[in-house]
């Protein structure tokens, strides 16, 4: 490609609404252009990146035996009503009406449509397993779209769906996808982690997120530097402490803590570590009796003052599976005789279910609210001052330094951006839509499903969050809009420069390298600034002075300075620098 | 690809709503699956065809210097309000609202968005010309979607838009596209015609349709077998007759024609050729005076009884440009004193504008309605029986045998399916959206535009309408889902058959041929029926008996019988049969 025949449109300033660096840089580099809230045109420079991402994903999906199809963007509501999602999903599901006032949705994913296809097409166990995928435009009507392509409304997603005859086969299909995803993310040339994720009600370990590591990531990911263990924060287990509970050394005392309604304030007032305090969280679940009347069950969750509650873990407690809410002030008053800030498990007015985090269960001489305004209890001890908890469970987010659940070291935490997810679905959709096949015994049986997504347009944004500097983007070779840029300096003044640049361009083109020749005639400063902003990884600069000495300059986007290379060898030199994924 | 790892899903019966052969065959061959009215999933077999169409289009668009981008499917209404199309377009424009009740459209095309991009990006004449294109999902909410992919609601279109500094340059850009389209359609391997189309108010010859020839086509296309002339029916000019008007030989007579309200009936009753009759069409235009009051102007159009009115030509008459309508019965009665069926230009009650078709203007001794029920006038002659017409014009559709407008022979007519259109837009959109650039003289000037579409998902349907037989589809090599199918007979029973099939499959794969090996173990009859229905152009059958004689069978989908080829030579033989576009 010659730059004069392409659209290169860089900006000095990022738009005011660009909060994150990838949005700023993609806009400044002319890769995307905002059309409306969360809706972007993929400009020529950006589309080249997206196409490379698509090509890698497509190649590896095909290699893994998945079969491509394309499902409609506009989908009739009927199928969505069959699974109940038409009503259950929030306004992020864009519901529309056609000219005849019939209901449709703009697809956010395609579980319903693909399950409808499967129940028509996959009639016998002999046709299984099958995996269908598409790379297609999706729409989620986010309440607050932001961060450019990171959280847009219209986006491109690769979504795959596997269909199997039984759980064992479904798990094998899942593993095939999980492996394909590792190959895909390896090829992108990004630092990433595949982390175990919560698989909801289905259980088991068949849910993994693929997280691109970036300090600006929205997600906390947990890993063990000494082992393969990695999970997202929702999933990562905080093991039970190995030490036993120590004996009480203090008497329980009602201690004045005026105006100190948080554990941190209390610890500071009393001059003790935060880890000796216990926080009280009051939740409620609503239980329907046989007549349909609803009564609330009140739960008291106890966590160490320096720990945070993990909602996913709490949601898995027996009795919580149907959902929970925070208790109302009236409910709290009825059970504790006190308002939040000074609550605790000692001396309750009405019975509540007390659940202690594993760490809290082994504490001694601890501090908690006294159920009296401006007072805390100190020196509290299980058994002596209050009954043992009704339940001991893992209720908290892990913290750095916690032991790894695989027993192989300590956990560390870093930030990531989720760009892929593999998930075992079981029969959730096939049951709702009665998608069955004839098994070997001649009886109908529900299809076992899995679903597998990659955010095609989110990936470039995540790549930039991970790979940029003050001057702009630094693309990995595999997904760069161009792999190499050839920059002649003053080709109008020097026929030799022009000729050398053209020759190198032609040589690299002939070798199948994705090269762009900057023939725009820009001055060096503006030209270099453009390419550093756009982030093309390899640059060759051809200037009159060096050329007379038989040399040109090579510089990788990460190099601090250029390297002189003999003109005759530059083609070979550049090719040797390209990552094998591109060559 | 091995068939066992793909989805092959053929049907014996076409769905009841499949009215045309392409819809029937695409459904039966498992290429598309209907999800809703005019909304189809592109199934794996069909998507392969679509991807090949896309790839050819993309390659030739890039070769012609067009630059790919992708504009959003969901577009804010504001831009569409700028050009007025949000209000002017009918319900085929799918208007939707997001969660905040803001107006959006699902794109039917992207003139507004691309013009918005151009007015931001193309600021100087130095950046021109530019041509931007996308291959993207579109939606038109057809009142009555039908014919499968031929007239769907959701479809894929390639739309390109050129931007130029002046008309001369815009016309050059138009010609570049027109040439690229010829290359594209040549590569598809279809019989097609590029026909001149009406360019609306802009004038000139800068509008061409690309029509795939098919007996079932919706459009009549006009061409000259002896020259390059080709036009669609709207555009094709009926030349003025070269012979002068002959002198009157009959006296005008009011002749009873009871119950004969059509020219055909009158001609039959009177035993004269239909071409001696003249039909009267009464139109009206509404003229606003300075006070905004509307008065109707009544027009009488006279065409030969055997000719059809051409609405586009009529719409170009001076005074008709703002649109016309058929006159009401009241208006007809007021001017003719008679109801339709017996109208004519002789003896009008009120003045009307009489427009004679060129053919009618040279007639003598003709027959028309007498403006009296159940009576016609015979022996009518211009000048003697009524004044010369106010206007003589080309009002009619051409018919086969008419002289070609280029003077090189006679016109013929065939049917076609429009799959592409190139169109010079001028400043229609740039004016509405104030899309200007700085010209060489430093002054802002409106961008000159052209637009260029190809119906990516319509093309396969058109290809099938042109290329099929009783057994199924016959794909041209370039867009076949697979180019070659290898069919082993009883590979389970004969290791030699299996081995020979595998070896040929591997040889063709290695040569880059898009080959599928049918390893499903189907019986020969079912297997051949599947591939003939699907329409793979080249088939190699490997059976035990021939193999023992050192031979296998090759059959092109159009061949009546198979050809025996030596096993050792079959790879080379097949490759030699592939069209160069594919190899």
HADDOCK unambig.tbl for C-alpha pairs under 7 A between the chains (distance, minus, plus):
assign (segid A and resid 5 and name CA) (segid B and resid 65 and name CA) 6.84 0.50 0.50
assign (segid A and resid 6 and name CA) (segid B and resid 67 and name CA) 6.61 0.50 0.50
assign (segid A and resid 36 and name CA) (segid B and resid 76 and name CA) 6.37 0.50 0.50
assign (segid A and resid 39 and name CA) (segid B and resid 72 and name CA) 6.72 0.50 0.50
assign (segid A and resid 40 and name CA) (segid B and resid 72 and name CA) 6.40 0.50 0.50
assign (segid A and resid 41 and name CA) (segid B and resid 70 and name CA) 5.78 0.50 0.50
assign (segid A and resid 41 and name CA) (segid B and resid 71 and name CA) 4.55 0.50 0.50
assign (segid A and resid 41 and name CA) (segid B and resid 72 and name CA) 5.74 0.50 0.50
assign (segid A and resid 42 and name CA) (segid B and resid 69 and name CA) 5.71 0.50 0.50
assign (segid A and resid 42 and name CA) (segid B and resid 70 and name CA) 5.03 0.50 0.50
assign (segid A and resid 42 and name CA) (segid B and resid 71 and name CA) 6.39 0.50 0.50
assign (segid A and resid 43 and name CA) (segid B and resid 69 and name CA) 4.96 0.50 0.50
assign (segid A and resid 43 and name CA) (segid B and resid 70 and name CA) 6.65 0.50 0.50
assign (segid A and resid 44 and name CA) (segid B and resid 67 and name CA) 6.58 0.50 0.50
assign (segid A and resid 44 and name CA) (segid B and resid 68 and name CA) 5.61 0.50 0.50
assign (segid A and resid 44 and name CA) (segid B and resid 69 and name CA) 4.70 0.50 0.50
assign (segid A and resid 47 and name CA) (segid B and resid 69 and name CA) 5.99 0.50 0.50
assign (segid A and resid 65 and name CA) (segid B and resid 5 and name CA) 6.83 0.50 0.50
assign (segid A and resid 67 and name CA) (segid B and resid 6 and name CA) 6.59 0.50 0.50
assign (segid A and resid 67 and name CA) (segid B and resid 44 and name CA) 6.56 0.50 0.50
assign (segid A and resid 68 and name CA) (segid B and resid 44 and name CA) 5.61 0.50 0.50
assign (segid A and resid 69 and name CA) (segid B and resid 42 and name CA) 5.71 0.50 0.50
assign (segid A and resid 69 and name CA) (segid B and resid 43 and name CA) 4.95 0.50 0.50
assign (segid A and resid 69 and name CA) (segid B and resid 44 and name CA) 4.70 0.50 0.50
assign (segid A and resid 69 and name CA) (segid B and resid 47 and name CA) 6.00 0.50 0.50
assign (segid A and resid 70 and name CA) (segid B and resid 41 and name CA) 5.77 0.50 0.50
assign (segid A and resid 70 and name CA) (segid B and resid 42 and name CA) 5.04 0.50 0.50
assign (segid A and resid 70 and name CA) (segid B and resid 43 and name CA) 6.66 0.50 0.50
assign (segid A and resid 71 and name CA) (segid B and resid 41 and name CA) 4.54 0.50 0.50
assign (segid A and resid 71 and name CA) (segid B and resid 42 and name CA) 6.40 0.50 0.50
assign (segid A and resid 72 and name CA) (segid B and resid 39 and name CA) 6.72 0.50 0.50
assign (segid A and resid 72 and name CA) (segid B and resid 40 and name CA) 6.40 0.50 0.50
assign (segid A and resid 72 and name CA) (segid B and resid 41 and name CA) 5.74 0.50 0.50
assign (segid A and resid 76 and name CA) (segid B and resid 36 and name CA) 6.37 0.50 0.50
assign (segid A and resid 91 and name CA) (segid B and resid 99 and name CA) 6.05 0.50 0.50
assign (segid A and resid 94 and name CA) (segid B and resid 98 and name CA) 6.63 0.50 0.50
assign (segid A and resid 96 and name CA) (segid B and resid 96 and name CA) 5.95 0.50 0.50
assign (segid A and resid 98 and name CA) (segid B and resid 94 and name CA) 6.61 0.50 0.50
assign (segid A and resid 99 and name CA) (segid B and resid 91 and name CA) 6.06 0.50 0.50
assign (segid A and resid 99 and name CA) (segid B and resid 141 and name CA) 6.85 0.50 0.50
assign (segid A and resid 141 and name CA) (segid B and resid 99 and name CA) 6.86 0.50 0.50
